[in-house]
Amino acid sequence: MKLVRLVFQQYRWPLALVLLLSISSGLLSVGVIAFVNQRMISTHDGLGTALWQFGLMLVLLLALASGASLSLTALGHRFVYGLRRVMVKRLLDTNIERIESIGGAKIFASLSSDIRAVTMAFVQLPDLIYGTVLSVAAFSYLAWLSPSLFITTLCWMAFTLGVGWLLVGKLNAHIRALRESEDKLYQSYQAVIDGRKELTLNRDRARRLYEETFDTAALRYREHFTLADRYHGLASNWANIMVLGTIGLAFYLANGLGWAPTEVAATYALTVLFMRTPLVLAVAAIPAQISGRVALDKVESLALAEHHDSFEVAPSHIVGNWQTLELRDVEYHYPAQGDEPGFDVGPVNLTLHRGETVFLMGGNGSGKSSLARLLSGLYRPSAGSILIDGKVIASGDWLAYRHLFASVFTDFHLFSQLLGADGQDADAVQVEHWLDQLHMKHKVQIGAGHLLDTRFSQGQRKRLALLLALLEKRDILLLDEWAADQDPLFRRFFYRELLPIFKQAGVTVFAISHDDQYFDLADRLVKMESGQLSELQGDRRDNASRDAVEEIGGAYRLENVSTL
């Protein structure tokens, strides 16, 4: 069993103790049956003494069974807690390309559904272990009572298990298909939540999404769930009926064919009835174990980064008091996906000097955001090198290199916690200062080092995201079309007032911008076009400053208005 094996790797001695308790409780359960047969049925002498001995055995059995069950449940939840922590830490350590290729829906499904499936597997694992141990002990006792009856009974049970195995195989297939359907369901949920504005405005799109995407996934989920429950019910009922059939078989062989005395057949019947409920519970626990195994396989298929406990960034002599940052012949390749062609960025050559302000312009799909991700170390170059003061960034330097950057991308997430340099709580004076500079002081409430409310307009949310970036006090500030959602007055304030403050503080600013009227404020102006980078100088820069849209090559002519 995969779950037990994983737990054994991490908690070897606690699990060994739990298994010892389970085995002891199973053996004692059979001992109770033997005691009843020898002291309370076969003889009538000393029943008073036998009764209190029987009571002591029951108390001991209660202690052993409860100890095994409670210990295994606690150990299981401890394992699930550790699994959840490890998975989230691995997710945090996984490179962004891998996360983007997996997709948010699959990640959310694993964090919720798969972890829940593993939890339920452990909740029902005590029933499976106890039922298995008790069955083995009971069959051993039956073999000791009458070898001939046991051999026939064993053949009967082998036939029962064979049919049950086929049913469980069908159950396993539908549980795996069920888990695949669940990914599709999560994708539909994400589309409904993320596209709520568009779906509210366009009811036809909402209907098509509901009927063709969501309903199809939900129907497949229902079908596989129904079939899984069906095979589970058949397996449970089959085991129950065949176990009861063992009683009739034992009496027929004993009384009809004379293979054993009636007392032995009665003990057979008592033992089978005693193990019937635990055995059925063990069979009932099988679907949860299959789901747990499928969930673990699904988590492993994500191929996240290896687990490391530490969040510490190893110091690097390369990224100390740097003066120049160079991208030398850097390339990046987006592979083709389905009908969509791939896209190549580079080779890119760019040198940034500490404290300068650089604007990047370019049309949609030109590779601007890809360059920003390459520059900040979010993407690893497919070819070429990144150098700090002439020294190449090696594999062990990437975490320290990324520590140079604070960013506000177009798809930013606004966190509520205010952090300063090196992950410490932000200085309250600095928070007040930058809130005042960003014209948000009278709009934002702060409590216990957190933003108490982040429900603002997109432009105001971007100001708060910039606040978080500034509080981190990184060397390089990367802004991806940050001013696009600002009103004209604050946009002018940002370019004319804030950028000079950043420059005076020695912050290197790398900003993707289309605001041609402010290009004169940049120390340098570079342009991306079809994945290639060039620097605009002289007349080219002057032309870009007069008309950025035309220079980018993104002027959209209304030649086919009738098609709208």
KEKOL-809466 format. One line per 4 residues: their letters; for each residue x, z, y of C-alpha. Coordinates in Angstrom, 2 decimals, padded with zeros to 5 digits. Example, Ala and Ser with C-alpha at 12.3 -4.5 7.8 and 13.67 -1.06 7.14 Angstrom:
<nodes>
AS) 012.30:007.80:-004.50 | 013.67:007.14:-001.06
</nodes>
This chain:
<nodes>
MKLV) 000.00:000.00:000.00 | 001.46:-001.16:003.26 | 000.13:001.73:005.35 | 001.46:004.38:002.99
RLVF) 004.81:002.62:002.82 | 005.13:002.54:006.62 | 004.16:006.20:006.91 | 006.62:007.08:004.16
QQYR) 009.43:005.36:006.09 | 008.76:007.52:009.15 | 007.42:010.77:007.67 | 008.94:010.92:004.20
WPLA) 008.83:014.64:003.49 | 005.45:015.40:005.10 | 003.89:012.53:003.15 | 005.57:013.71:-000.05
LVLL) 004.02:017.14:000.49 | 000.60:015.56:001.07 | 000.90:013.52:-002.12 | 001.96:016.64:-004.03
LSIS) -001.14:018.45:-002.77 | -003.32:015.47:-003.74 | -001.85:015.29:-007.22 | -002.24:019.04:-007.65
SGLL) -005.87:018.95:-006.53 | -006.57:016.05:-008.90 | -005.00:017.84:-011.83 | -006.78:021.07:-010.99
SVGV) -010.09:019.18:-010.80 | -009.60:018.01:-014.36 | -008.48:021.53:-015.26 | -011.83:022.82:-013.98
IAFV) -013.64:020.45:-016.34 | -011.45:021.53:-019.26 | -012.06:025.17:-018.39 | -015.81:024.63:-018.33
NQRM) -015.62:022.85:-021.70 | -013.48:025.47:-023.43 | -014.62:028.74:-021.85 | -018.18:028.20:-020.64
ISTH) -019.68:025.69:-023.09 | -017.90:026.07:-026.40 | -017.92:029.89:-026.44 | -020.24:032.62:-025.18
DGLG) -017.74:035.49:-025.34 | -016.44:036.92:-022.07 | -018.59:034.81:-019.78 | -018.24:037.39:-017.00
TALW) -014.48:037.09:-017.01 | -014.71:033.31:-017.29 | -017.09:033.20:-014.32 | -014.76:034.91:-011.86
QFGL) -011.83:032.88:-013.20 | -013.93:029.79:-012.61 | -014.61:030.97:-009.07 | -010.90:031.47:-008.39
MLVL) -010.18:027.99:-009.65 | -012.80:026.57:-007.28 | -011.30:028.45:-004.34 | -007.84:027.16:-005.21
LLAL) -009.23:023.64:-005.63 | -010.91:023.88:-002.22 | -007.61:024.95:-000.65 | -005.59:022.18:-002.30
ASGA) -008.13:019.40:-001.68 | -008.75:020.46:001.91 | -005.04:020.85:002.58 | -004.31:017.38:001.22
SLSL) -007.18:015.77:003.14 | -006.55:017.54:006.45 | -002.78:017.05:006.26 | -003.10:013.35:005.50
TALG) -005.64:012.86:008.28 | -003.38:014.64:010.79 | -000.38:012.66:009.58 | -002.36:009.43:009.84
HRFV) -003.46:010.07:013.42 | 000.11:011.01:014.29 | 001.25:007.68:012.85 | -001.43:005.76:014.76
YGLR) -000.43:007.53:017.98 | 003.17:006.54:017.35 | 002.13:002.98:016.48 | 000.21:002.68:019.75
RVMV) 003.18:003.99:021.76 | 005.62:001.70:019.98 | 003.41:-001.33:020.44 | 002.94:-000.79:024.18
KRLL) 006.67:-000.13:024.63 | 007.50:-003.31:022.70 | 005.02:-005.18:024.87 | 006.73:-003.84:028.00
DTNI) 010.11:-004.97:026.65 | 008.95:-008.44:025.57 | 010.01:-011.32:027.77 | 007.33:-012.89:029.91
ERIE) 007.54:-016.30:028.20 | 006.51:-014.75:024.87 | 003.65:-012.81:026.46 | 002.35:-015.93:028.15
SIGG) 002.53:-017.91:024.90 | 000.61:-015.19:022.99 | -002.18:-014.96:025.54 | -003.96:-011.95:026.94
AKIF) -006.92:-012.13:024.55 | -004.76:-011.71:021.43 | -002.81:-008.88:023.00 | -005.98:-007.03:024.01
ASLS) -007.41:-007.58:020.52 | -004.34:-006.02:018.93 | -004.25:-003.09:021.35 | -007.90:-002.30:020.72
SDIR) -009.25:-003.77:017.49 | -006.09:-003.65:015.39 | -005.17:-000.10:016.39 | -008.76:000.97:015.69
AVTM) -008.61:-000.69:012.26 | -005.42:001.17:011.40 | -007.04:004.42:012.55 | -010.09:003.85:010.33
AFVQ) -007.80:003.01:007.42 | -006.14:006.39:007.74 | -009.47:008.16:008.14 | -010.55:006.86:004.73
LPDL) -007.13:007.01:003.10 | -007.66:010.59:001.76 | -010.70:009.38:-000.22 | -008.67:006.56:-001.72
IYGT) -005.70:008.75:-002.68 | -007.83:011.61:-004.03 | -010.07:009.23:-005.97 | -007.07:007.44:-007.46
VLSV) -005.26:010.65:-008.41 | -008.40:012.19:-009.89 | -009.15:009.02:-011.88 | -005.65:008.95:-013.38
AAFS) -005.83:012.66:-014.25 | -009.34:012.32:-015.67 | -008.41:009.33:-017.83 | -005.40:011.24:-019.10
YLAW) -007.70:014.09:-020.08 | -010.10:011.67:-021.76 | -007.21:010.15:-023.73 | -006.27:013.64:-024.91
LSPS) -009.86:014.39:-025.99 | -010.28:011.28:-028.13 | -007.76:008.42:-028.26 | -010.21:006.06:-029.98
LFIT) -012.94:006.63:-027.40 | -010.38:006.29:-024.63 | -009.03:002.92:-025.83 | -012.56:001.46:-025.87
TLCW) -013.34:003.10:-022.56 | -010.10:001.72:-021.14 | -011.09:-001.82:-022.13 | -014.47:-001.24:-020.52
MAFT) -012.83:-000.03:-017.31 | -010.31:-002.90:-017.37 | -013.24:-005.32:-017.42 | -014.84:-003.33:-014.59
LGVG) -011.64:-003.46:-012.54 | -011.16:-007.18:-013.24 | -014.56:-008.08:-011.82 | -014.03:-005.60:-009.00
WLLV) -010.67:-007.22:-008.20 | -012.36:-010.62:-007.81 | -014.91:-009.09:-005.47 | -012.20:-007.34:-003.47
GKLN) -010.31:-010.64:-003.23 | -013.36:-012.25:-001.64 | -013.68:-009.23:000.61 | -010.04:-009.57:001.69
AHIR) -010.47:-013.26:002.58 | -013.50:-012.58:004.77 | -011.84:-009.63:006.51 | -008.91:-011.87:007.44
ALRE) -011.28:-014.56:008.71 | -013.20:-011.84:010.54 | -010.04:-010.81:012.37 | -009.37:-014.42:013.44
SEDK) -012.93:-014.70:014.74 | -012.36:-011.52:016.72 | -009.58:-013.23:018.69 | -012.05:-015.94:019.69
LYQS) -014.56:-013.30:020.74 | -012.00:-011.60:022.98 | -011.19:-014.95:024.57 | -014.87:-015.39:025.36
YQAV) -015.08:-011.88:026.81 | -012.06:-012.58:028.99 | -013.58:-015.84:030.23 | -016.86:-014.09:031.11
IDGR) -015.06:-011.33:033.03 | -012.38:-013.43:034.74 | -014.76:-016.26:035.58 | -017.66:-014.12:036.71
KELT) -017.84:-015.66:040.20 | -017.80:-019.26:038.97 | -020.28:-018.52:036.19 | -022.64:-016.81:038.63
LNRD) -022.62:-019.87:040.87 | -022.84:-022.43:038.07 | -025.51:-021.49:035.57 | -024.93:-024.68:033.59
RARR) -021.34:-023.66:032.98 | -022.51:-020.15:032.09 | -025.01:-021.59:029.59 | -022.44:-023.87:027.97
LYEE) -019.92:-021.03:027.72 | -022.57:-018.76:026.25 | -024.02:-021.24:023.77 | -020.95:-023.23:022.72
TFDT) -018.01:-020.85:023.02 | -019.23:-017.26:022.84 | -022.18:-017.83:020.49 | -020.08:-019.89:018.08
AALR) -017.43:-017.16:017.90 | -020.08:-014.44:017.60 | -021.87:-016.36:014.83 | -018.69:-016.79:012.82
YREH) -017.88:-013.13:013.33 | -021.34:-012.18:012.07 | -021.10:-014.49:009.06 | -017.73:-013.15:007.94
FTLA) -018.81:-009.56:008.62 | -021.99:-010.09:006.60 | -020.11:-011.62:003.67 | -017.47:-008.89:003.81
DRYH) -020.19:-006.22:003.69 | -021.90:-008.10:000.89 | -018.82:-008.19:-001.32 | -018.05:-004.58:-000.42
GLAS) -021.56:-003.55:-001.48 | -021.30:-005.53:-004.71 | -017.93:-003.96:-005.51 | -019.20:-000.43:-004.83
NWAN) -022.41:-000.89:-006.84 | -020.54:-002.60:-009.66 | -018.09:000.32:-009.90 | -020.94:002.85:-009.76
IMVL) -023.02:001.18:-012.48 | -020.09:000.53:-014.79 | -018.90:004.14:-014.47 | -022.38:005.33:-015.45
GTIG) -022.33:002.80:-018.27 | -019.23:004.54:-019.59 | -021.41:007.56:-020.40 | -023.77:005.50:-022.56
LAFY) -020.83:003.80:-024.22 | -019.23:007.16:-025.07 | -022.42:008.56:-026.64 | -023.01:005.35:-028.59
LANG) -019.49:005.41:-030.00 | -019.67:009.15:-030.75 | -023.18:009.50:-032.14 | -023.94:005.94:-033.26
LGWA) -020.61:005.04:-034.84 | -019.34:008.54:-035.51 | -016.05:008.12:-033.65 | -016.15:011.66:-032.19
PTEV) -018.24:014.86:-032.22 | -021.17:015.20:-029.86 | -019.31:017.93:-027.94 | -016.52:015.49:-027.15
AATY) -019.07:012.91:-025.97 | -020.69:015.57:-023.77 | -017.30:016.43:-022.27 | -016.73:012.70:-021.75
ALTV) -020.02:012.46:-019.91 | -019.27:015.52:-017.78 | -015.82:014.19:-016.86 | -017.15:010.73:-015.96
LFMR) -019.92:012.23:-013.82 | -017.37:014.47:-012.13 | -015.08:011.54:-011.23 | -017.92:009.16:-010.34
TPLV) -018.29:010.18:-006.70 | -014.56:010.28:-005.88 | -014.08:006.94:-007.63 | -016.93:005.30:-005.68
LAVA) -015.55:006.77:-002.44 | -012.15:005.33:-003.33 | -013.69:001.89:-003.82 | -015.59:002.30:-000.55
AIPA) -012.30:003.00:001.22 | -010.77:-000.29:000.11 | -012.24:-002.45:002.95 | -010.75:-000.13:005.56
QISG) -007.35:-000.38:003.85 | -007.61:-004.17:003.79 | -008.59:-004.20:007.46 | -005.68:-001.91:008.25
RVAL) -003.25:-004.16:006.40 | -004.64:-007.26:008.17 | -004.34:-005.42:011.49 | -000.70:-004.53:010.82
DKVE) 000.02:-008.14:009.85 | -001.64:-009.25:013.08 | 000.48:-006.87:015.15 | 003.64:-008.10:013.43
SLAL) 002.62:-011.74:014.03 | 002.80:-011.15:017.78 | 006.60:-011.07:017.39 | 007.10:-008.62:020.23
AEHH) 010.51:-007.28:021.24 | 012.28:-004.74:019.07 | 011.41:-001.15:019.88 | 013.72:000.90:022.08
DSFE) 012.82:004.35:023.31 | 014.65:004.19:026.60 | 013.54:002.63:029.89 | 016.94:003.15:031.43
VAPS) 018.71:000.17:032.96 | 022.33:000.09:031.89 | 024.63:-000.05:034.91 | 026.44:-003.31:035.48
HIVG) 029.49:-003.90:037.61 | 028.29:-007.43:038.26 | 025.21:-006.51:040.31 | 026.73:-003.86:042.53
NWQT) 027.30:-004.53:046.22 | 026.80:-008.26:045.74 | 027.24:-010.89:048.44 | 026.29:-014.20:046.79
LELR) 023.81:-015.10:044.07 | 024.23:-018.54:042.53 | 022.12:-020.67:040.22 | 024.53:-023.18:038.68
DVEY) 023.04:-026.15:036.80 | 020.10:-023.99:035.75 | 017.43:-025.71:033.63 | 014.17:-024.63:032.10
HYPA) 011.92:-026.55:029.73 | 008.21:-026.06:029.19 | 007.39:-027.48:025.74 | 004.43:-029.79:025.29
QGDE) 001.20:-028.10:024.14 | -001.41:-030.26:022.50 | -002.21:-033.18:024.76 | -000.39:-031.61:027.71
PGFD) 003.11:-032.99:028.27 | 006.08:-030.72:028.73 | 007.76:-030.08:032.07 | 011.43:-029.76:032.96
VGPV) 012.86:-027.77:035.83 | 016.38:-028.55:036.94 | 019.22:-028.80:036.81 | 018.99:-026.49:039.84
NLTL) 021.92:-025.50:042.03 | 021.26:-022.84:044.65 | 023.35:-020.19:046.36 | 021.78:-017.23:048.17
HRGE) 023.75:-015.05:050.55 | 022.95:-011.39:050.99 | 020.60:-010.70:053.88 | 019.48:-014.27:054.53
TVFL) 015.91:-015.56:054.64 | 015.17:-018.66:052.57 | 011.88:-020.56:052.49 | 010.90:-022.70:049.51
MGGN) 008.37:-025.48:049.92 | 006.92:-027.98:047.47 | 003.70:-029.47:046.17 | 001.50:-028.19:043.40
GSGK) 003.21:-028.46:040.05 | 006.60:-029.14:041.61 | 008.16:-026.11:039.91 | 008.22:-023.58:042.77
SSLA) 006.86:-020.65:040.78 | 009.08:-021.55:037.82 | 012.10:-021.45:040.10 | 011.00:-018.05:041.42
RLLS) 010.74:-016.75:037.86 | 014.16:-018.18:037.00 | 015.70:-016.72:040.13 | 014.29:-013.25:039.43
GLYR) 015.28:-013.29:035.77 | 011.72:-013.31:034.43 | 012.58:-016.59:032.70 | 015.86:-017.08:030.91
PSAG) 017.46:-020.46:031.72 | 017.45:-023.01:028.91 | 020.79:-024.20:030.22 | 023.13:-023.32:033.05
SILI) 024.12:-019.93:034.43 | 023.24:-017.38:037.08 | 026.22:-015.83:038.80 | 026.72:-012.82:041.06
DGKV) 029.81:-013.13:043.24 | 031.13:-015.75:040.82 | 030.56:-013.66:037.66 | 028.12:-014.94:035.07
IASG) 025.10:-012.77:034.19 | 025.57:-011.99:030.51 | 022.90:-010.90:028.02 | 023.60:-007.24:028.66
DWLA) 023.23:-007.63:032.43 | 019.69:-008.99:032.64 | 017.90:-005.67:033.10 | 020.29:-004.67:035.87
YRHL) 019.97:-008.14:037.41 | 016.17:-007.92:037.54 | 016.59:-004.56:039.23 | 017.69:-006.47:042.34
FASV) 014.21:-007.92:042.87 | 010.89:-006.76:044.21 | 008.13:-009.34:044.22 | 004.60:-010.26:045.16
FTDF) 003.53:-013.25:043.06 | 000.26:-015.08:043.57 | -001.09:-013.52:040.36 | 000.13:-010.03:041.28
HLFS) -001.33:-006.81:039.90 | -001.94:-004.04:042.44 | -000.83:-000.72:040.96 | -002.13:002.50:042.45
QLLG) 000.97:004.65:041.97 | 003.44:004.67:044.87 | 007.04:004.59:043.65 | 010.24:004.64:045.62
ADGQ) 013.77:003.69:044.64 | 014.78:004.26:040.99 | 011.24:005.15:039.94 | 010.99:008.32:042.01
DADA) 007.89:009.28:043.96 | 007.70:007.35:047.20 | 008.69:009.14:050.39 | 005.52:010.03:052.31
VQVE) 007.14:009.17:055.65 | 008.04:005.69:054.39 | 004.53:005.19:053.07 | 003.03:006.07:056.44
HWLD) 005.53:003.86:058.25 | 004.84:000.74:056.22 | 001.08:001.30:056.16 | 001.25:001.36:059.95
QLHM) 003.39:-001.79:060.04 | 000.99:-003.58:057.68 | -002.06:-002.50:059.75 | -003.53:-000.64:056.78
KHKV) -003.01:002.97:057.88 | -006.64:003.63:058.77 | -008.04:001.77:055.76 | -006.11:003.31:052.87
QIGA) -006.47:006.78:051.44 | -003.48:008.36:049.67 | -003.65:011.26:047.25 | -001.07:012.71:044.84
GHLL) 001.20:009.71:045.37 | -001.51:007.17:044.51 | -003.71:004.69:046.32 | -007.15:006.21:045.88
DTRF) -008.90:002.89:046.27 | -007.68:-000.68:045.77 | -010.98:-002.48:046.37 | -010.05:-004.56:049.41
SQGQ) -010.02:-008.21:050.36 | -007.35:-010.39:048.78 | -005.34:-010.46:051.99 | -005.41:-006.66:052.29
RKRL) -004.55:-006.27:048.61 | -001.53:-008.49:049.20 | -000.47:-006.22:052.05 | -000.66:-003.24:049.71
ALLL) 001.31:-005.15:047.08 | 003.94:-005.82:049.73 | 003.89:-002.10:050.54 | 004.70:-001.29:046.90
ALLE) 007.51:-003.85:046.91 | 009.04:-002.49:050.12 | 008.92:001.10:048.88 | 011.04:000.11:045.87
KRDI) 013.93:-000.71:048.26 | 015.30:-003.60:046.24 | 017.93:-006.00:047.58 | 015.85:-009.16:047.25
LLLD) 012.20:-009.57:048.23 | 010.49:-012.49:046.47 | 007.19:-013.62:047.98 | 005.04:-016.34:046.43
EWAA) 002.80:-017.79:049.17 | 002.21:-014.26:050.38 | 000.83:-015.22:053.79 | -001.70:-017.71:052.42
DQDP) -004.50:-015.11:052.36 | -003.72:-013.49:055.71 | -005.70:-014.10:058.88 | -003.89:-016.17:061.55
LFRR) -003.00:-013.18:063.72 | -001.45:-011.13:060.93 | 000.22:-014.22:059.51 | 001.96:-014.70:062.84
FFYR) 002.82:-010.99:062.92 | 004.30:-011.25:059.44 | 006.55:-014.20:060.26 | 007.47:-013.25:063.83
ELLP) 007.74:-009.47:063.50 | 008.06:-008.31:059.87 | 010.53:-010.89:058.58 | 013.06:-010.07:061.32
IFKQ) 012.68:-006.36:060.40 | 013.45:-007.18:056.77 | 016.46:-009.22:057.83 | 017.74:-006.46:060.09
AGVT) 017.49:-004.05:057.15 | 019.69:-006.36:055.09 | 016.92:-007.47:052.72 | 017.29:-010.95:051.25
VFAI) 013.93:-012.72:051.47 | 013.08:-015.67:049.23 | 009.61:-016.85:050.21 | 007.50:-019.71:048.89
SHDD) 005.67:-020.94:051.97 | 003.70:-023.90:053.33 | 003.42:-022.50:056.85 | 005.35:-025.28:058.58
QYFD) 004.90:-023.76:062.05 | 007.14:-020.86:060.99 | 009.85:-022.79:059.18 | 012.14:-022.28:062.15
LADR) 012.41:-018.59:061.20 | 014.15:-019.38:057.92 | 017.91:-019.40:057.69 | 017.54:-022.18:055.16
LVKM) 014.73:-024.39:053.92 | 014.71:-025.73:050.37 | 012.23:-027.96:048.60 | 011.10:-028.43:045.00
ESGQ) 009.90:-031.82:043.90 | 009.24:-032.77:040.26 | 011.40:-029.89:039.06 | 014.35:-030.81:041.29
LSEL) 015.63:-028.68:044.17 | 017.12:-029.96:047.40 | 017.99:-028.34:050.70 | 016.45:-029.75:053.86
QGDR) 018.85:-030.07:056.74 | 018.97:-031.90:060.04 | 016.19:-034.45:060.52 | 014.62:-033.66:057.16
RDNA) 014.18:-030.04:058.16 | 012.84:-031.01:061.57 | 010.30:-033.33:059.96 | 009.29:-030.63:057.52
SRDA) 008.75:-028.19:060.36 | 006.48:-030.69:062.15 | 004.37:-031.56:059.14 | 004.95:-029.59:055.93
VEEI) 002.05:-031.14:054.08 | 003.30:-034.68:054.61 | 006.89:-033.70:053.78 | 005.79:-032.11:050.53
GGAY) 004.06:-035.32:049.59 | 000.81:-033.54:048.98 | -001.41:-035.18:051.57 | -004.74:-035.72:049.90
RLEN) -006.60:-038.74:051.21 | -010.36:-038.90:051.08 | -010.44:-042.45:049.79 | -012.97:-041.79:047.05
VSTL) -015.39:-039.47:048.81 | -018.27:-041.08:046.95 | -016.99:-039.61:043.70 | -017.53:-036.04:044.90
</nodes>
